[in-house]
Amino acid sequence: MATNPHASPRWPTALPGVVWLTVVLLVTACGTEPEPEPSAPDTDPSATDPQEASPPEGQAIYERSLVFVSGPQPQGASAEADSTVVIPWSFRSLTVEDLDIRERGVWLGGVDGWEALAMEADTGQVSPASLGPPWRIVPGRRVRIVVAPGDALEALILRWDGSELEARPGAVLSEWTRSPREAVRIHRGSAILPSDAPSGVPSGIVEGFLADLALPLGSETAPEADWVFVHGGDDLQAVLVERPDPAQEGVHAFRAWFRIGEEEVAWEEVGVRWNEVRAYEPARRDVPARWSLHLDASDPDDEDAPPRLAGYLEAVSSHLTTGPGDGPLLPVQGFFRLRGELVLGGDTTAVTGIARHRQP
């Protein structure tokens, strides 16, 4: 089963609400004439496969996000001149009873806002011969992959009616792995955007960084983590993933992976607070508009010691959708394009990037 991502012969129009593919719709669609299954590569790309033989017992949801962020911005560029492009590619595996559901989504965020470019889904019976293990990237009808010699992921491609969008992971700059089957990688990266890209988005080759996030999410009832990917050029790249712990006094706990110059640092608990919120009326909820980050002082015995990490992030633009529910509050999910500043060791770095946000 696939959702047609374009209604015009050129650039796809926005797809409001398409992120929410309910199990009811998927199961109903399985009774119709099936389209041919997408062909998968003969090899499992090692660049997208954390090294473990099988998922943990009871695992029902697994998500891989490959997220391109252009940059860095020119020195001295004002907030109004921010031209960062963000392209999240989402590959999600959901097991429901005896069905294996694979979702693929592509979004584009630029200076003039967001476009939901594609959403596809395929279903199969849960078996080794079906769609493969849940951590495997399964290509679709429009969302494709290119695998280089050595089983490394070379490119992600979105194709439609003669137009093509690509994202290419380059050299791996940093990599962290956790058990079970959780991995974070930061690559140099590039994107190739078509000549008929939306207003405010450059065409041609755009250089930047690409984060590869492999996140096992537990069962279909488990809350799905927020995550953040920002960079300040070669000086700093950072990924933060929300922990399942409940917020304490308004502070959300995130695990964090930072590459600072050539050094790598990982922290288990960075405090993130919503400093500002705005109303999102379709779901009758407040969503964050500005975040502050804080890590304890570098010397806990010195009251005047500066924090190891401080700073803020603010939303430049957002793409949010609501999900089904009985109300009065409805689920929310989507993306924010970010800018902000991070302070580490007394040095301040301007950053740009993206946050994925969900409220169940």
Rosetta blueprint (number, residue, H / E / L):
1 M L
2 A E
3 T E
4 N L
5 P L
6 H L
7 A L
8 S L
9 P L
10 R L
11 W L
12 P L
13 T L
14 A L
15 L L
16 P L
17 G L
18 V L
19 V L
20 W L
21 L L
22 T L
23 V H
24 V H
25 L H
26 L H
27 V H
28 T H
29 A H
30 C L
31 G L
32 T L
33 E L
34 P L
35 E L
36 P L
37 E L
38 P L
39 S L
40 A L
41 P L
42 D L
43 T L
44 D L
45 P L
46 S H
47 A H
48 T H
49 D L
50 P L
51 Q L
52 E L
53 A L
54 S L
55 P L
56 P L
57 E L
58 G L
59 Q L
60 A L
61 I E
62 Y E
63 E E
64 R E
65 S E
66 L E
67 V E
68 F E
69 V E
70 S E
71 G L
72 P L
73 Q L
74 P L
75 Q L
76 G L
77 A L
78 S L
79 A H
80 E H
81 A H
82 D L
83 S L
84 T L
85 V L
86 V E
87 I E
88 P E
89 W E
90 S E
91 F E
92 R E
93 S E
94 L E
95 T E
96 V E
97 E L
98 D L
99 L E
100 D E
101 I E
102 R E
103 E E
104 R E
105 G E
106 V E
107 W E
108 L E
109 G E
110 G E
111 V L
112 D L
113 G E
114 W E
115 E E
116 A E
117 L E
118 A E
119 M E
120 E E
121 A E
122 D E
123 T E
124 G E
125 Q E
126 V L
127 S L
128 P L
129 A L
130 S L
131 L L
132 G L
133 P L
134 P L
135 W L
136 R L
137 I L
138 V L
139 P L
140 G L
141 R L
142 R L
143 V E
144 R E
145 I E
146 V E
147 V E
148 A E
149 P L
150 G L
151 D L
152 A E
153 L E
154 E E
155 A E
156 L E
157 I E
158 L E
159 R E
160 W E
161 D L
162 G L
163 S E
164 E E
165 L E
166 E E
167 A E
168 R E
169 P E
170 G E
171 A E
172 V E
173 L E
174 S E
175 E E
176 W E
177 T E
178 R E
179 S L
180 P L
181 R L
182 E E
183 A E
184 V E
185 R E
186 I E
187 H E
188 R E
189 G E
190 S E
191 A E
192 I E
193 L E
194 P L
195 S L
196 D L
197 A L
198 P L
199 S L
200 G L
201 V L
202 P L
203 S L
204 G E
205 I E
206 V E
207 E E
208 G E
209 F E
210 L E
211 A E
212 D E
213 L E
214 A E
215 L E
216 P E
217 L E
218 G E
219 S L
220 E L
221 T L
222 A L
223 P L
224 E L
225 A L
226 D L
227 W E
228 V E
229 F E
230 V E
231 H E
232 G L
233 G H
234 D H
235 D H
236 L E
237 Q E
238 A E
239 V E
240 L E
241 V E
242 E E
243 R L
244 P L
245 D L
246 P L
247 A L
248 Q E
249 E L
250 G L
251 V E
252 H E
253 A E
254 F E
255 R E
256 A E
257 W E
258 F E
259 R E
260 I E
261 G L
262 E L
263 E E
264 E E
265 V E
266 A E
267 W E
268 E E
269 E E
270 V E
271 G E
272 V E
273 R E
274 W E
275 N E
276 E E
277 V E
278 R E
279 A E
280 Y E
281 E H
282 P H
283 A H
284 R L
285 R E
286 D E
287 V E
288 P E
289 A E
290 R E
291 W E
292 S E
293 L E
294 H E
295 L E
296 D E
297 A E
298 S L
299 D L
300 P L
301 D L
302 D L
303 E L
304 D L
305 A L
306 P L
307 P E
308 R E
309 L E
310 A E
311 G E
312 Y E
313 L E
314 E E
315 A E
316 V E
317 S E
318 S E
319 H E
320 L E
321 T E
322 T E
323 G L
324 P L
325 G L
326 D L
327 G L
328 P L
329 L L
330 L L
331 P L
332 V E
333 Q E
334 G E
335 F E
336 F E
337 R E
338 L E
339 R E
340 G E
341 E E
342 L E
343 V E
344 L E
345 G L
346 G L
347 D E
348 T E
349 T E
350 A E
351 V E
352 T E
353 G E
354 I E
355 A E
356 R E
357 H E
358 R E
359 Q E
360 P L
